[in-house]
Amino acid sequence: MKRVTLHDTHLALGAKMVPFAGYEMPVRYSSGVTEHLAVRESVGIFDVSHMGEFFVEGPGSLELIQRLTANDASTLHNGKVQYSALLNERGGIVDDLLIYRFDPDHYLLVVNASNIEKDWAWITQHNTQGVKLHNASDDYSLFAVQGPKATATLQPLTDVDLDSIAYYSFKVAPFAGVADVIISATGYTGAGGFEIYVRNKDAKAVWDKIMEVGLAFAIQPIGLGARDTLRMEMGYCLYGNDISDETNPYEAGLGWITKPNKEGDCIAGEHLRTFKTAGTVRKLVGFTMLDRGIPRSHYPLVNAAGEVIGEVTSGTQSPSLNVGIGMGYVQKAYATPGTEIFVQIRDRNLKAQVTKFPFYQPA
């Protein structure tokens, strides 16, 4: 198992460590509910240094990205970030990722930890024009500082006006005494905040300074358990659960990031155009439990007659709403919000209702 640079720091903070995506990662420090509510109500810091970072540079960079991803990266401007999906030839999702544009020939792709090797091999295989690629995944640490008090927490550590960084934008600037830090107004919680990319040699100093200034707002370190419940309340997909190589963006509710007619030769262009025109037979939906119960991945979803209509992909008890919530693929006829479905839990069919994302509306 790999270890993040701050492994010993997390142990000293009392973290329970678990295997995740080939890394030993903190799943919680106190309790999942306490950490979840800290992010919703104040501020928390996640160490998500297991994520992958690929730099794409030089002539042909944009063309390579356009060929392999669903969204239209040509619309990006310097200092902007785009959510997209890496595609296979069939239109399946190899991974979901963030694309950062520094300039027209310089990009950063941020990919999921579990897919680093797969994504790198896929991109390299299709780099037929000799674009300069650099896998910097082992060189960087990544901290997500999330919550309504995130800006107030981080502002003392930089001269950049953090309020001036629009959502899905970034700046490269000195931060916490370290030069050339990527400060990105992105996150996976729906609570607002920033993601901070630093080189491993600077990771401990930056973490310690964030924790120090965050004391005024009762900052807490947050583990993967709360990260999962936070993203679920927003209806954000988790690769390997809700999306995979076998799902396409339209059935996964990601048509909004899919541009089948964009300029450039997309590897799955024809398939995407077919999906968009013909529609899909199933759809990823959210649902809220009406009966008491907690849905879990792979539980069957059934109709009133007990016929299987789909499967749960993610599920939890929402700490903010105090009710069971889930995501899953269902036959299209059952995908309309308000539709009554049932979750089969230990041979009991518990009533639920299809719910529009997000489950939780931040203030």
VOBA-1610 file (N, C-alpha, C; in pm, whole numbers, padded with zeros to 5 digits, always signed):
BEGIN
Met+00084-00120+00000Met+00000+00000+00000Met+00088+00126+00000Lys+00049+00223-00080Lys+00118+00352-00079Lys+00071+00434+00039Arg+00153+00532+00076Arg+00117+00623+00183Arg+00130+00767+00134Val+00036+00852+00174Val+00048+00994+00141Val+00160+01053+00225Thr+00210+01168+00183Thr+00323+01231+00251Thr+00295+01256+00399Leu+00171+01291+00433Leu+00137+01325+00572Leu+00078+01207+00650His+00114+01086+00612His+00063+00966+00679His+00081+00975+00831Asp+00201+01010+00876Asp+00228+01015+01020Asp+00149+01127+01088Thr+00126+01234+01017Thr+00045+01344+01071Thr-00097+01297+01099His-00152+01219+01008His-00288+01170+01027His-00296+01072+01144Leu-00195+00989+01159Leu-00193+00898+01274Leu-00188+00977+01404Ala-00107+01083+01406Ala-00096+01165+01527Ala-00227+01235+01560Leu-00308+01260+01458Leu-00439+01322+01479Leu-00547+01221+01516Gly-00508+01094+01526Gly-00603+00991+01568Gly-00683+00929+01456Ala-00636+00943+01333Ala-00711+00891+01218Ala-00716+00740+01219Lys-00830+00688+01179Lys-00841+00546+01148Lys-00806+00531+01000Met-00704+00453+00969Met-00657+00438+00832Met-00715+00312+00769Val-00751+00323+00642Val-00806+00209+00569Val-00744+00204+00429Pro-00743+00086+00366Pro-00696+00079+00228Pro-00798+00143+00134Phe-00751+00227+00044Phe-00840+00290-00055Phe-00758+00325-00178Ala-00797+00267-00293Ala-00733+00298-00421Ala-00582+00278-00416Gly-00539+00176-00341Gly-00397+00146-00334Gly-00320+00226-00231Tyr-00391+00311-00154Tyr-00328+00393-00051Tyr-00386+00360+00086Glu-00306+00387+00190Glu-00361+00391+00325Glu-00413+00533+00346Met-00545+00544+00368Met-00608+00676+00377Met-00688+00689+00505Pro-00697+00812+00559Pro-00780+00833+00679Pro-00929+00827+00644Val-01001+00736+00708Val-01145+00726+00683Val-01223+00815+00780Arg-01168+00832+00901Arg-01229+00925+00997Arg-01129+00953+01108Tyr-01149+01068+01173Tyr-01066+01108+01287Tyr-01148+01106+01416Ser-01276+01144+01405Ser-01366+01142+01522Ser-01484+01054+01486Ser-01590+01114+01432Ser-01702+01036+01380Ser-01742+01093+01246Gly-01797+01008+01161Gly-01837+01052+01028Gly-01938+01165+01031Val-02034+01156+01123Val-02138+01258+01133Val-02079+01391+01180Thr-01993+01387+01281Thr-01930+01509+01332Thr-01849+01577+01223Glu-01773+01500+01147Glu-01690+01557+01041Glu-01775+01612+00927His-01879+01538+00892His-01971+01583+00787His-02032+01719+00823Leu-02083+01732+00944Leu-02149+01855+00985Leu-02050+01970+01001Ala-01925+01939+01034Ala-01822+02043+01043Ala-01803+02110+00907Val-01805+02030+00800Val-01788+02085+00666Val-01912+02163+00624Arg-02030+02113+00656Arg-02154+02183+00621Arg-02168+02315+00697Glu-02119+02319+00821Glu-02147+02434+00908Glu-02029+02529+00924Ser-01905+02480+00908Ser-01790+02567+00932Ser-01680+02540+00830Val-01583+02456+00864Val-01473+02428+00771Val-01402+02299+00811Gly-01361+02223+00710Gly-01284+02102+00731Gly-01175+02092+00626Ile-01073+02012+00657Ile-00964+01992+00562Ile-00946+01843+00535Phe-00945+01809+00407Phe-00925+01672+00361Phe-00785+01660+00301Asp-00716+01553+00330Asp-00595+01519+00255Asp-00635+01422+00145Val-00637+01470+00022Val-00675+01385-00091Val-00557+01374-00188Ser-00440+01357-00128Ser-00317+01351-00206Ser-00303+01224-00289His-00397+01131-00271His-00395+01010-00352His-00441+01036-00495Met-00504+01149-00521Met-00551+01181-00656Met-00433+01192-00752Gly-00461+01174-00883Gly-00356+01175-00983Gly-00348+01307-01056Glu-00227+01349-01092Glu-00205+01473-01166Glu-00119+01445-01290Phe-00174+01473-01407Phe-00103+01458-01533Phe-00090+01596-01598Phe+00032+01635-01631Phe+00052+01759-01707Phe+00062+01726-01855Val-00010+01805-01934Val-00014+01789-02081Val+00035+01920-02140Glu+00147+01914-02216Glu+00210+02038-02261Glu+00254+02030-02406Gly+00264+02148-02467Gly+00320+02160-02601Gly+00215+02155-02710Pro+00260+02171-02835Pro+00169+02167-02950Pro+00091+02035-02954Gly-00038+02044-02983Gly-00122+01925-02991Gly-00188+01888-02860Ser-00160+01964-02752Ser-00218+01932-02621Ser-00371+01935-02625Leu-00425+02043-02677Leu-00571+02056-02681Leu-00631+01948-02770Glu-00570+01920-02883Glu-00623+01819-02975Glu-00630+01682-02907Leu-00528+01647-02828Leu-00528+01519-02756Leu-00640+01516-02653Ile-00656+01623-02579Ile-00762+01629-02478Ile-00899+01623-02543Gln-00917+01695-02652Gln-01045+01694-02724Gln-01078+01553-02774Arg-00978+01482-02818Arg-01002+01349-02874Arg-01050+01250-02768Leu-01003+01265-02645Leu-01028+01163-02544Leu-01134+01200-02441Thr-01182+01323-02441Thr-01277+01364-02336Thr-01412+01405-02392Ala-01512+01405-02305Ala-01650+01431-02345Ala-01682+01578-02362Asn-01628+01661-02273Asn-01661+01803-02275Asn-01581+01875-02382Asp-01607+02002-02402Asp-01537+02080-02504Asp-01431+02167-02437Ala-01308+02117-02435Ala-01200+02187-02368Ala-01158+02313-02443Ser-01202+02330-02568Ser-01165+02449-02644Ser-01233+02574-02588Thr-01334+02555-02505Thr-01403+02670-02444Thr-01332+02721-02320Leu-01231+02649-02272Leu-01158+02691-02154Leu-01073+02814-02183His-01062+02901-02083His-00969+03013-02086His-00861+02989-01982Asn-00753+03064-01991Asn-00647+03051-01891Asn-00704+03073-01751Gly-00666+02984-01659Gly-00713+02997-01522Gly-00850+02938-01495Lys-00904+02863-01591Lys-01035+02799-01574Lys-01020+02648-01562Val-01118+02588-01497Val-01122+02444-01475Val-01250+02389-01537Gln-01243+02268-01589Gln-01360+02205-01650Gln-01376+02062-01598Tyr-01499+02028-01563Tyr-01531+01889-01528Tyr-01561+01814-01657Ser-01504+01696-01672Ser-01521+01621-01796Ser-01511+01472-01767Ala-01517+01394-01874Ala-01503+01249-01863Ala-01407+01200-01970Leu-01318+01113-01931Leu-01229+01045-02024Leu-01306+00927-02082Leu-01308+00914-02215Leu-01396+00817-02282Leu-01318+00706-02350Asn-01383+00589-02363Asn-01330+00485-02450Asn-01402+00492-02585Glu-01365+00402-02677Glu-01420+00410-02814Glu-01571+00390-02818Arg-01628+00323-02719Arg-01772+00295-02716Arg-01851+00404-02647Gly-01783+00505-02598Gly-01851+00610-02524Gly-01862+00580-02377Gly-01799+00472-02330Gly-01797+00442-02188Gly-01702+00536-02114Ile-01722+00549-01985Ile-01645+00644-01905Ile-01522+00574-01846Val-01406+00606-01900Val-01279+00554-01847Val-01253+00614-01710Asp-01290+00742-01693Asp-01275+00811-01565Asp-01346+00945-01576Asp-01381+01005-01462Asp-01420+01145-01464Asp-01302+01224-01410Leu-01286+01347-01456Leu-01164+01420-01426Leu-01187+01570-01432Leu-01089+01646-01382Leu-01087+01790-01396Leu-00977+01828-01493Ile-01005+01928-01579Ile-00907+01979-01674Ile-00877+02124-01639Tyr-00751+02153-01608Tyr-00706+02288-01577Tyr-00630+02344-01698Arg-00663+02465-01737Arg-00588+02528-01846Arg-00500+02641-01792Phe-00367+02626-01809Phe-00272+02731-01775Phe-00253+02826-01893Asp-00237+02769-02012Asp-00231+02846-02135Asp-00270+02751-02249Pro-00277+02799-02374Pro-00329+02714-02482Pro-00254+02583-02504Asp-00128+02576-02459Asp-00049+02454-02476Asp-00003+02396-02342His-00080+02419-02237His-00038+02372-02104His-00162+02344-02019Tyr-00181+02217-01986Tyr-00300+02173-01912Tyr-00259+02079-01798Leu-00346+02069-01700Leu-00334+01971-01593Leu-00461+01888-01589Leu-00447+01756-01590Leu-00560+01665-01575Leu-00553+01604-01436Val-00659+01618-01360Val-00666+01560-01225Val-00762+01442-01231Val-00709+01322-01202Val-00784+01198-01220Val-00800+01125-01087Asn-00889+01027-01085Asn-00914+00950-00963Asn-00798+00857-00931Ala-00771+00843-00801Ala-00658+00764-00756Ala-00663+00620-00806Ser-00783+00561-00806Ser-00797+00421-00846Ser-00768+00399-00994Asn-00768+00509-01071Asn-00753+00497-01216Asn-00623+00555-01270Ile-00530+00591-01184Ile-00409+00659-01230Ile-00337+00579-01338Glu-00309+00452-01310Glu-00234+00371-01406Glu-00315+00347-01533Lys-00443+00318-01518Lys-00529+00293-01634Lys-00540+00418-01722Asp-00564+00532-01660Asp-00578+00657-01735Asp-00448+00693-01805Trp-00338+00678-01735Trp-00208+00713-01794Trp-00180+00626-01916Ala-00208+00497-01905Ala-00187+00406-02019Ala-00277+00444-02136Trp-00402+00480-02107Trp-00498+00514-02212Trp-00457+00641-02285Ile-00419+00743-02210Ile-00379+00869-02271Ile-00249+00851-02350Thr-00155+00780-02292Thr-00027+00757-02359Thr-00046+00680-02489Gln-00134+00581-02485Gln-00162+00500-02605Gln-00211+00585-02721His-00287+00689-02691His-00347+00771-02796His-00269+00900-02824Asn-00153+00912-02761Asn-00068+01029-02785Asn+00020+01005-02908Thr-00043+01007-03023Thr+00028+00974-03148Thr+00103+01092-03206Gln+00082+01212-03152Gln+00147+01332-03206Gln+00264+01380-03121Gly+00303+01300-03023Gly+00421+01334-02943Gly+00401+01451-02847Val+00279+01467-02796Val+00254+01569-02695Val+00332+01535-02568Lys+00387+01636-02503Lys+00465+01614-02382Lys+00372+01581-02266Leu+00389+01464-02208Leu+00307+01419-02094Leu+00396+01396-01974His+00347+01436-01857His+00422+01412-01734His+00326+01368-01624Asn+00348+01249-01572Asn+00269+01197-01461Asn+00332+01243-01331Ala+00271+01346-01271Ala+00326+01407-01149Ala+00252+01360-01025Ser+00182+01249-01035Ser+00096+01204-00925Ser+00172+01180-00795Asp+00297+01136-00805Asp+00376+01108-00684Asp+00453+01230-00635Asp+00435+01343-00703Asp+00511+01464-00667Asp+00429+01565-00589Tyr+00296+01553-00595Tyr+00209+01655-00538Tyr+00123+01601-00424Ser+00097+01690-00329Ser-00005+01667-00227Ser-00122+01760-00257Leu-00241+01716-00219Leu-00363+01792-00248Leu-00450+01798-00123Phe-00480+01920-00081Phe-00565+01941+00035Phe-00693+02012-00010Ala-00808+01959+00031Ala-00936+02022+00003Ala-00984+02088+00131Val-00995+02220+00130Val-01044+02296+00245Val-01185+02342+00209Gln-01283+02283+00276Gln-01421+02296+00234Gln-01511+02343+00348Gly-01612+02422+00311Gly-01710+02468+00409Gly-01731+02618+00399Pro-01836+02669+00461Pro-01869+02812+00451Pro-01761+02903+00510Lys-01674+02851+00596Lys-01567+02932+00654Lys-01432+02907+00586Ala-01433+02839+00471Ala-01307+02806+00403Ala-01232+02931+00358Thr-01304+03025+00298Thr-01237+03146+00249Thr-01176+03225+00364Ala-01251+03242+00472Ala-01199+03316+00587Ala-01079+03245+00648Thr-01078+03113+00644Thr-00967+03036+00697Thr-00841+03057+00615Leu-00854+03052+00484Leu-00736+03052+00396Leu-00685+03192+00361Gln-00770+03294+00368Gln-00730+03428+00322Gln-00604+03481+00389Pro-00582+03458+00520Pro-00459+03509+00582Pro-00331+03446+00525Leu-00343+03339+00449Leu-00224+03268+00401Leu-00182+03308+00260Thr-00254+03401+00198Thr-00219+03442+00062Thr-00261+03587+00037Asp-00187+03654-00053Asp-00223+03789-00093Asp-00329+03790-00202Val-00356+03674-00261Val-00461+03664-00363Val-00597+03684-00296Asp-00681+03767-00357Asp-00817+03784-00307Asp-00896+03658-00343Leu-00920+03574-00245Leu-00984+03446-00273Leu-01127+03464-00324Asp-01193+03571-00282Asp-01328+03596-00332Asp-01328+03626-00481Ser-01213+03663-00535Ser-01204+03695-00678Ser-01186+03570-00764Ile-01161+03456-00701Ile-01145+03331-00777Ile-01284+03270-00795Ala-01337+03281-00915Ala-01472+03230-00942Ala-01475+03079-00931Tyr-01594+03025-00915Tyr-01613+02879-00909Tyr-01556+02816-01036Tyr-01483+02709-01017Tyr-01416+02638-01126Tyr-01314+02727-01198Ser-01243+02806-01117Ser-01128+02884-01163Ser-01013+02859-01067Phe-00893+02899-01107Phe-00777+02879-01021Phe-00673+02987-01046Lys-00583+03001-00949Lys-00466+03088-00964Lys-00344+03015-00911Val-00229+03047-00968Val-00101+02997-00918Val-00034+03114-00847Ala-00010+03097-00718Ala+00037+03212-00638Ala+00107+03162-00512Pro+00181+03251-00444Pro+00236+03214-00314Pro+00123+03185-00215Phe+00144+03083-00133Phe+00043+03044-00034Phe+00114+02984+00085Ala+00085+03035+00203Ala+00145+02984+00328Ala+00298+02984+00320Gly+00352+03087+00253Gly+00496+03099+00244Gly+00561+03012+00137Val+00481+02947+00056Val+00532+02858-00049Val+00497+02918-00185Ala+00593+02920-00276Ala+00570+02977-00409Ala+00497+02878-00499Asp+00428+02931-00599Asp+00369+02852-00708Asp+00274+02742-00660Val+00185+02777-00570Val+00081+02685-00524Val-00043+02704-00613Ile-00106+02593-00652Ile-00230+02601-00728Ile-00346+02612-00629Ile-00418+02724-00637Ile-00533+02749-00550Ile-00657+02741-00639Ser-00739+02640-00617Ser-00848+02609-00709Ser-00982+02615-00637Ala-01077+02690-00693Ala-01211+02700-00634Ala-01298+02584-00682Thr-01260+02466-00637Thr-01330+02343-00673Thr-01348+02259-00547Gly-01421+02150-00559Gly-01441+02062-00444Gly-01544+01955-00475Tyr-01565+01868-00378Tyr-01648+01748-00398Tyr-01753+01737-00290Thr-01787+01854-00229Thr-01874+01852-00111Thr-02001+01934-00128Gly-02003+02030-00219Gly-02115+02121-00231Gly-02118+02226-00122Ala-02012+02231-00040Ala-02008+02326+00071Ala-01923+02448+00040Gly-01866+02455-00081Gly-01777+02564-00116Gly-01639+02543-00060Gly-01543+02620-00111Gly-01407+02610-00062Gly-01306+02598-00174Phe-01188+02548-00139Phe-01075+02547-00232Phe-01000+02415-00222Glu-00930+02384-00331Glu-00836+02273-00333Glu-00697+02330-00356Ile-00602+02285-00275Ile-00467+02341-00270Ile-00367+02234-00313Tyr-00297+02261-00425Tyr-00197+02167-00477Tyr-00058+02218-00440Val+00018+02136-00367Val+00153+02173-00327Val+00247+02056-00352Arg+00372+02085-00372Arg+00470+01977-00385Arg+00489+01909-00250Asn+00522+01781-00255Asn+00529+01702-00132Asn+00623+01762-00029Lys+00733+01824-00074Lys+00831+01879+00020Lys+00771+01993+00104Asp+00666+02055+00052Asp+00603+02167+00123Asp+00473+02128+00194Ala+00433+02002+00181Ala+00300+01961+00226Ala+00281+01979+00376Lys+00377+01939+00456Lys+00362+01945+00602Lys+00350+02091+00648Ala+00435+02176+00594Ala+00431+02317+00636Ala+00298+02382+00599Val+00247+02352+00480Val+00121+02411+00437Val+00004+02357+00521Trp+00000+02226+00542Trp-00104+02166+00626Trp-00105+02230+00765Asp+00012+02242+00826Asp+00021+02295+00962Asp-00028+02440+00969Lys+00004+02519+00867Lys-00041+02659+00867Lys-00191+02671+00848Ile-00247+02584+00762Ile-00393+02584+00745Ile-00461+02547+00877Met-00409+02444+00943Met-00467+02402+01071Met-00453+02512+01176Glu-00341+02584+01173Glu-00318+02689+01272Glu-00416+02804+01255Val-00430+02855+01132Val-00523+02967+01112Val-00668+02921+01123Gly-00692+02794+01095Gly-00828+02740+01103Gly-00879+02720+01243Leu-00791+02730+01343Leu-00835+02714+01482Leu-00945+02814+01517Ala-00937+02932+01459Ala-01037+03036+01488Ala-01177+02995+01443Phe-01183+02898+01350Phe-01312+02852+01298Phe-01338+02705+01332Ala-01262+02654+01430Ala-01277+02515+01475Ala-01259+02417+01360Ile-01158+02441+01277Ile-01131+02352+01164Ile-01107+02210+01214Gln-01155+02114+01137Gln-01134+01973+01170Gln-01076+01899+01050Pro-00987+01803+01073Pro-00947+01714+00965Pro-01062+01619+00933Ile-01084+01594+00804Ile-01200+01517+00761Ile-01154+01396+00680Gly-01216+01281+00708Gly-01177+01157+00641Gly-01265+01121+00523Leu-01233+01008+00462Leu-01304+00964+00342Leu-01451+00930+00369Gly-01482+00893+00493Gly-01621+00859+00525Gly-01713+00978+00505Ala-01675+01093+00560Ala-01756+01214+00544Ala-01748+01266+00401Arg-01634+01247+00336Arg-01624+01287+00195Arg-01730+01217+00111Asp-01756+01090+00144Asp-01854+01014+00069Asp-01996+01061+00099Thr-02028+01085+00225Thr-02165+01129+00256Thr-02190+01270+00204Leu-02089+01355+00205Leu-02103+01490+00153Leu-02130+01489+00003Arg-02053+01409-00071Arg-02073+01406-00217Arg-02207+01341-00251Met-02250+01245-00170Met-02378+01179-00197Met-02494+01276-00179Glu-02488+01361-00077Glu-02596+01459-00058Glu-02610+01553-00178Met-02500+01570-00254Met-02503+01655-00372Met-02536+01577-00500Gly-02536+01444-00491Gly-02560+01363-00610Gly-02441+01356-00702Tyr-02319+01373-00647Tyr-02198+01366-00728Tyr-02159+01219-00748Cys-02122+01186-00870Cys-02086+01047-00902Cys-01952+01009-00839Leu-01941+00882-00801Leu-01816+00822-00757Leu-01777+00715-00857Tyr-01656+00730-00913Tyr-01613+00633-01013Tyr-01598+00495-00948Gly-01644+00394-01021Gly-01641+00257-00969Gly-01771+00216-00903Asn-01849+00317-00859Asn-01982+00292-00805Asn-02089+00334-00905Asp-02092+00464-00934Asp-02199+00522-01014Asp-02165+00533-01162Ile-02039+00535-01195Ile-01995+00540-01334Ile-01878+00445-01353Ser-01862+00396-01476Ser-01756+00300-01507Ser-01734+00296-01657Asp-01646+00208-01700Asp-01621+00188-01844Asp-01747+00141-01916Glu-01842+00086-01842Glu-01963+00030-01903Glu-02081+00126-01901Thr-02062+00245-01845Thr-02170+00344-01844Thr-02133+00459-01937Asn-02233+00517-02003Asn-02205+00632-02089Asn-02255+00760-02020Pro-02206+00875-02061Pro-02239+00999-01989Pro-02388+01031-01986Tyr-02462+00995-02090Tyr-02603+01032-02093Tyr-02684+00954-01991Glu-02661+00825-01978Glu-02737+00748-01880Glu-02692+00781-01738Ala-02569+00834-01725Ala-02518+00871-01593Ala-02558+01012-01552Gly-02643+01078-01633Gly-02684+01214-01602Gly-02577+01318-01626Leu-02479+01282-01710Leu-02368+01373-01740Leu-02375+01426-01882Gly-02497+01432-01937Gly-02514+01490-02069Gly-02470+01636-02073Trp-02476+01703-01959Trp-02440+01846-01954Trp-02291+01869-01974Ile-02207+01765-01956Ile-02064+01780-01983Ile-02024+01710-02113Thr-02123+01670-02192Thr-02096+01590-02312Thr-02131+01671-02436Lys-02030+01694-02519Lys-02046+01776-02639Lys-02010+01692-02763Pro-02105+01612-02814Pro-02073+01519-02923Pro-02037+01588-03054Asn-02076+01713-03070Asn-02049+01784-03196Asn-01939+01889-03182Lys-01857+01876-03079Lys-01751+01975-03059Lys-01647+01966-03170Glu-01571+02073-03181Glu-01464+02076-03281Glu-01354+01979-03239Gly-01306+01902-03335Gly-01203+01802-03306Gly-01258+01662-03320Asp-01168+01568-03334Asp-01204+01429-03358Asp-01215+01354-03226Cys-01337+01346-03171Cys-01357+01275-03044Cys-01362+01125-03070Ile-01292+01050-02987Ile-01280+00906-03005Ile-01416+00836-03004Ala-01514+00893-02935Ala-01646+00830-02922Ala-01755+00915-02982Gly-01720+01006-03073Gly-01817+01100-03126Gly-01942+01037-03182Glu-01927+00935-03265Glu-02043+00871-03328Glu-02133+00807-03224His-02073+00740-03126His-02152+00675-03021His-02227+00781-02939Leu-02158+00891-02907Leu-02223+00995-02828Leu-02342+01055-02902Arg-02327+01076-03031Arg-02438+01131-03109Arg-02555+01034-03114Thr-02525+00903-03121Thr-02631+00802-03119Thr-02703+00801-02984Phe-02626+00805-02874Phe-02686+00807-02740Phe-02777+00927-02724Lys-02731+01042-02773Lys-02808+01165-02756Lys-02938+01160-02836Thr-02931+01105-02957Thr-03048+01101-03043Thr-03147+00993-03002Ala-03095+00873-02976Ala-03182+00758-02948Ala-03226+00751-02802Gly-03152+00819-02714Gly-03183+00808-02573Gly-03123+00682-02512Thr-03145+00661-02385Thr-03090+00545-02316Thr-03203+00464-02253Val-03176+00338-02226Val-03279+00250-02170Val-03283+00258-02018Arg-03178+00313-01958Arg-03173+00327-01813Arg-03116+00464-01779Lys-03132+00503-01653Lys-03085+00634-01611Lys-03043+00630-01465Leu-02937+00701-01435Leu-02894+00714-01296Leu-02983+00816-01226Val-03045+00774-01115Val-03135+00863-01041Val-03095+00867-00894Gly-03145+00967-00828Gly-03136+00971-00683Gly-03268+00929-00624Phe-03265+00876-00504Phe-03391+00841-00436Phe-03375+00861-00286Thr-03487+00895-00225Thr-03494+00915-00080Thr-03581+00806-00020Met-03534+00748+00090Met-03611+00643+00154Met-03736+00701+00222Leu-03850+00639+00196Leu-03974+00673+00266Leu-03993+00581+00386Asp-03962+00453+00368Asp-03954+00361+00481Asp-03816+00374+00546Arg-03807+00332+00670Arg-03679+00342+00741Arg-03584+00236+00690Gly-03467+00279+00647Gly-03366+00185+00598Gly-03254+00261+00530Ile-03139+00196+00520Ile-03022+00255+00456Ile-02988+00175+00332Pro-02998+00234+00214Pro-02963+00162+00091Pro-02812+00146+00079Arg-02770+00034+00024Arg-02628+00009+00003Arg-02604-00036-00141Ser-02481-00019-00185Ser-02443-00056-00320Ser-02481-00200-00351His-02538-00220-00469His-02578-00350-00525His-02712-00402-00472Tyr-02777-00329-00381Tyr-02912-00371-00344Tyr-03003-00358-00466Pro-03092-00455-00490Pro-03185-00445-00603Pro-03286-00332-00582Leu-03323-00268-00691Leu-03435-00174-00693Leu-03550-00241-00767Val-03669-00237-00708Val-03783-00309-00766Val-03903-00216-00773Asn-04003-00257-00853Asn-04128-00181-00860Asn-04229-00239-00762Ala-04351-00187-00764Ala-04453-00231-00668Ala-04487-00378-00682Ala-04466-00433-00801Ala-04493-00575-00824Ala-04375-00664-00785Gly-04267-00603-00738Gly-04150-00680-00698Gly-04057-00714-00812Glu-04081-00657-00930Glu-03994-00682-01046Glu-03870-00595-01038Val-03755-00654-01063Val-03629-00578-01058Val-03625-00475-01171Ile-03603-00350-01135Ile-03597-00242-01234Ile-03462-00172-01233Gly-03374-00214-01145Gly-03244-00150-01139Gly-03164-00195-01019Glu-03061-00115-00985Glu-02970-00152-00876Glu-02913-00027-00812Val-02897-00033-00680Val-02835+00077-00607Val-02685+00080-00641Thr-02633+00200-00667Thr-02489+00214-00690Thr-02419+00278-00571Ser-02487+00368-00500Ser-02434+00431-00379Ser-02550+00456-00284Gly-02524+00447-00154Gly-02630+00475-00058Gly-02572+00504+00079Thr-02648+00580+00158Thr-02602+00616+00292Thr-02718+00673+00372Gln-02694+00697+00499Gln-02784+00776+00582Gln-02733+00919+00579Ser-02812+01012+00529Ser-02768+01151+00515Ser-02758+01217+00653Pro-02638+01261+00694Pro-02626+01329+00823Pro-02699+01463+00827Ser-02707+01532+00714Ser-02774+01663+00711Ser-02925+01650+00714Leu-02979+01547+00648Leu-03123+01530+00633Leu-03181+01424+00726Asn-03092+01343+00783Asn-03134+01235+00874Asn-03233+01140+00808Val-03202+01100+00685Val-03285+01005+00612Val-03194+00927+00517Gly-03236+00806+00482Gly-03160+00727+00387Gly-03171+00785+00247Ile-03059+00797+00178Ile-03058+00844+00040Ile-02973+00749-00044Gly-02999+00747-00174Gly-02922+00658-00259Gly-02920+00706-00402Met-02834+00642-00479Met-02825+00662-00623Met-02827+00525-00687Gly-02883+00517-00807Gly-02885+00388-00875Gly-02940+00401-01016Tyr-02914+00301-01096Tyr-02968+00298-01232Tyr-03102+00227-01230Val-03200+00288-01298Val-03332+00228-01311Val-03375+00235-01458Gln-03470+00150-01493Gln-03530+00160-01625Gln-03589+00299-01642Lys-03581+00351-01762Lys-03616+00491-01787Lys-03759+00524-01743Ala-03849+00428-01749Ala-03989+00452-01712Ala-04003+00487-01563Tyr-03901+00455-01484Tyr-03909+00480-01339Tyr-03819+00596-01297Ala-03769+00675-01393Ala-03667+00775-01363Ala-03723+00914-01331Thr-03853+00933-01343Thr-03911+01065-01319Thr-03916+01096-01170Pro-03867+01216-01128Pro-03876+01252-00986Pro-04019+01239-00934Gly-04032+01185-00816Gly-04161+01160-00755Gly-04210+01018-00772Thr-04147+00941-00862Thr-04186+00803-00884Thr-04155+00717-00762Glu-04249+00633-00725Glu-04230+00543-00612Glu-04157+00417-00657Ile-04048+00383-00590Ile-03975+00259-00615Ile-03949+00193-00480Phe-03889+00076-00484Phe-03861+00003-00360Phe-03717-00048-00361Val-03655-00043-00245Val-03519-00097-00227Val-03531-00229-00155Gln-03473-00332-00214Gln-03480-00465-00154Gln-03365-00481-00056Ile-03401-00481+00072Ile-03302-00493+00179Ile-03335-00617+00261Arg-03249-00717+00252Arg-03269-00842+00324Arg-03411-00898+00303Asp-03449-00911+00179Asp-03576-00970+00138Asp-03699-00887+00176Arg-03675-00763+00220Arg-03786-00671+00245Arg-03781-00561+00140Asn-03894-00526+00083Asn-03901-00419-00015Asn-03944-00290+00055Leu-03847-00200+00073Leu-03871-00076+00147Leu-03897+00038+00050Lys-03999+00117+00080Lys-04047+00220-00011Lys-03949+00338-00017Ala-03930+00388-00140Ala-03847+00505-00164Ala-03910+00588-00275Gln-03858+00708-00293Gln-03911+00797-00397Gln-03795+00858-00475Val-03806+00852-00608Val-03705+00913-00693Val-03701+01063-00665Thr-03580+01115-00645Thr-03561+01252-00601Thr-03463+01324-00692Lys-03493+01447-00727Lys-03404+01526-00810Lys-03279+01565-00731Phe-03163+01562-00798Phe-03039+01607-00734Phe-03037+01760-00727Pro-02969+01818-00627Pro-02908+01751-00513Pro-03012+01719-00405Phe-02978+01625-00318Phe-03066+01595-00206Phe-03067+01710-00107Tyr-02947+01768-00088Tyr-02929+01873+00011Tyr-02902+02006-00060Gln-02972+02109-00018Gln-02954+02243-00076Gln-02875+02329+00023Pro-02747+02356-00008Pro-02669+02441+00083Pro-02734+02579+00096Ala-02717+02637+00213Ala-02774+02771+00239Ala-02710+02876+00149
//
